[in-house]
Amino acid sequence: MAVEVRRQVEFDGSRAEARPKFDAVLATLRTTRRDTKWLNTIQAVCYNFADQYLQFNQFIIMKPSDAISANQAAWDEAAPRFKERMHAFLLERFKQQGFSTLQGARLHVIQSLKIKGKAVAQLCCNNGRELLSIKNLGAGTCVGFDISKSLIEQGRELAEAGGIDCELVATDIHHIPDRYDGKFDVVLVTAGSLRWMPNLNSFVGVAMRLLKPGGRLFINEMHPMLDAFAKDEKGGVKWERPYFHTDPIVSHQGIAYMGVESFEAQPHVWYHHKLSDVVSSVLDHNMELRLLDELRENISGSYDYLVPSGTRPPFSYVLVARKKVSVRRSVRSKPPRNGNPGNPEGSEGPTK
Ligand SMILES: C[S@@+](CC[C@H](N)C(=O)[O-])C[C@H]1O[C@@H](n2cnc3c(N)ncnc32)[C@H](O)[C@@H]1O
C-alpha cells in the first residue's frame, strides 16, 4: 500500500531564508519607486505572507527526498543536545560489562527471538545504545544504520568505551549498500523510527532486503493513536488530528525528547502511519505475521502527559514478521492479545 505524498508547495527553506528573498525583490522595487510609504507597506505585507506561509506549515508539503534531507539536518541539529544530556552517563554505563538499556516488551521479545549469536541490524539506530545492549546480550554481528552522522559518531564512542564490536553506519536507510543484503537474522525497529519514513512499503522493503530467508523483522513502536493527541495550553490533553490523517506533518519545533528542552528549529517532516498501514506493508511483502500486540506500556517520555489524563490509550505495540523461506507458504496471522506480548515463535519454536 503506497503512501501517496502530495507535493502542494515546493519546500522553500525557513523564515530566515524567505525574508531575504523578499528583500531582494523590494530592493529592485526601491530603484524604480521613490514612494517609501508604499514600499514599507509592500514590505510588511510580504513579511507577513512569508511568516504565514511558513507558519501554516500543514499546507507545506515537501517531496520525500527534500523531507529526508530536512530531517537529516534536524537530527544533526538535535544530536549535540542529546549528547549534552546523556552521553557522559551512557559512556560510564557502557564501560560496565553487559550493560543494557533494554526493558519491558522490547527486552521480552528480543529474548524470545533467541538472539544469541544471531546477526542483528537496527534501522534508525540513533546513538546505537539499543544495538550495543543487544550485542551485550550475546548477539553475533550487529550493524546499526542511522542518517545522522553526529549520532552515529556518539554511538561509535559508546562502542569504543565498552569495547563492544558493533558496526554503526551513517546512511539514509533507503541507501544502505547492497553488501548488507540477506545478512541478518533479525532487523530491529524501535520507538520513533517509522514516523520518519515517507513510504512504509519502501521501509519494509529495506528490512526484507537485509533479512536472511526465515529472518525476523521486529518492530516495537509508539502506537500511532498517540499522534491524534497533543498537550493543551494547561498541560491537559486535546485532539490534535484525526487518526486517519494522511498528509505529512511539518514541524518547526526542534527534535526534543529524553529530557532535551524544546527549541525553535529548521523544519522537519514526519508521517503518521496508522497501525493497519504498518501491518499491510508487512503483508504486502509476503511476510508471515508472527506477533502483533497493542500494549499499555509507555515507551516514550513524549507522551507522559497522557498518563494522568485517564485517556488510557494504547501506548505502544510489538510486531514480529518472518521473511518466508518459500514464497508459496501462506500468510498466518495471530490475533492481538492484551497485557504482555506473546511469543513470536509460537509453539513451533524457531523455524529457519
Ligand atoms: C527517535 S530515533 C529512534 C531510535 C531509537 N528508538 C531511539 O530513541 O534512540 C529516530 C532516528 O531515526 C533516524 N532517521 C530518521 N530518518 C532516517 C532515515 N531516512 N534513514 C536513517 N535514519 C533515519 C534519526 O536520525 C534518529 O536517530
The ligand as an SDF file (V2000), in Angstrom:
LIG
                    3D

 27 29  0  0  0  0  0  0  0  0999 V2000
   13.6470    8.5410   17.7490 C   0  0  0  0  0  0  0  0  0  0  0  0
   15.0530    7.8230   16.9960 S   0  0  0  0  0  0  0  0  0  0  0  0
   14.5870    6.1400   17.0410 C   0  0  0  0  0  0  0  0  0  0  0  0
   15.6620    5.2110   17.5570 C   0  0  0  0  0  0  0  0  0  0  0  0
   15.5760    4.8020   18.9980 C   0  0  0  0  0  0  0  0  0  0  0  0
   14.3150    4.2350   19.3450 N   0  0  0  0  0  0  0  0  0  0  0  0
   15.9140    5.9470   19.9040 C   0  0  0  0  0  0  0  0  0  0  0  0
   15.0070    6.5140   20.5470 O   0  0  0  0  0  0  0  0  0  0  0  0
   17.0640    6.2680   20.0230 O   0  0  0  0  0  0  0  0  0  0  0  0
   14.8200    8.1500   15.2770 C   0  0  0  0  0  0  0  0  0  0  0  0
   16.0990    8.0100   14.4730 C   0  0  0  0  0  0  0  0  0  0  0  0
   15.7620    7.8860   13.1110 O   0  0  0  0  0  0  0  0  0  0  0  0
   16.8270    8.4420   12.3580 C   0  0  0  0  0  0  0  0  0  0  0  0
   16.3550    8.6490   10.9840 N   0  0  0  0  0  0  0  0  0  0  0  0
   15.3820    9.4810   10.5520 C   0  0  0  0  0  0  0  0  0  0  0  0
   15.2250    9.3530    9.2280 N   0  0  0  0  0  0  0  0  0  0  0  0
   16.1100    8.4190    8.8020 C   0  0  0  0  0  0  0  0  0  0  0  0
   16.4390    7.8390    7.5290 C   0  0  0  0  0  0  0  0  0  0  0  0
   15.8080    8.2120    6.4220 N   0  0  0  0  0  0  0  0  0  0  0  0
   17.4110    6.9060    7.4770 N   0  0  0  0  0  0  0  0  0  0  0  0
   18.0810    6.5350    8.6000 C   0  0  0  0  0  0  0  0  0  0  0  0
   17.8150    7.0410    9.8280 N   0  0  0  0  0  0  0  0  0  0  0  0
   16.8480    7.9580    9.9230 C   0  0  0  0  0  0  0  0  0  0  0  0
   17.1790    9.6970   13.1400 C   0  0  0  0  0  0  0  0  0  0  0  0
   18.4680   10.1810   12.8560 O   0  0  0  0  0  0  0  0  0  0  0  0
   17.0180    9.2170   14.5780 C   0  0  0  0  0  0  0  0  0  0  0  0
   18.2320    8.8280   15.1400 O   0  0  0  0  0  0  0  0  0  0  0  0
  1  2  1  0
  2  3  1  0
  2 10  1  0
  3  4  1  0
  4  5  1  0
  5  6  1  0
  5  7  1  0
  7  8  2  0
  7  9  1  0
 10 11  1  0
 11 12  1  0
 11 26  1  0
 12 13  1  0
 13 14  1  0
 13 24  1  0
 14 15  1  0
 14 23  1  0
 15 16  2  0
 16 17  1  0
 17 18  1  0
 17 23  2  0
 18 19  1  0
 18 20  2  0
 20 21  1  0
 21 22  2  0
 22 23  1  0
 24 25  1  0
 24 26  1  0
 26 27  1  0
M  CHG  2   2   1   9  -1
M  END
$$$$
